Amino acid sequence: MKIFASPKLNKRRNRAARTALVGVNDWRGPDVSVPLYQAKAEMFRTLGHPVRIRVLELLQDGPRPVRDLLAEIDVEASNLSQQLAVLRRAGIVTSFRDGALVMYALSTPDVADLLAAGRRILGAVLTDRDSLLVELRRQK
């Protein structure tokens, strides 16, 4: 669905387009009218940012305070905060307070399983590319 660049030109269409996407941003419970493939696509879009992936990798070992995440990831605090908010709204991570610390954790172990599957797929793809490169060099 297209969101039009100029809200002045087409306020009604923009509002309708945004309304049609309501419920897709939360992949834990998409709107019933949204097809499953669309909800899955939105989940993968949410995961499609390097900072978000790095956060999820760090959280695989257990809950961590924001200050530790910030120390491990080379981004501004405001950027990390925005990325954590996206993950939290999507239900991929949860946050809680431990005294003065704000802690983050994976919402389900399935997130770690998904990251592991991604590593396996990437490993297979890269291995296939290396094999192809070796084969191409042999043919010369």
Secondary structure, DSSP 8 states (H G I E B T S, - for coil): ----S-TTT-HHHHHHHHHHTTTTS-TTS--TTS-HHHHHHHHHHHH-SHHHHHHHHHHTTS-EEHHHHHHHS-S-HHHHHHHHHHHHHTTSEEEEEETTEEEEEES-HHHHHHHHHHHHHHHHHHHHHHHHHHHHHHH-
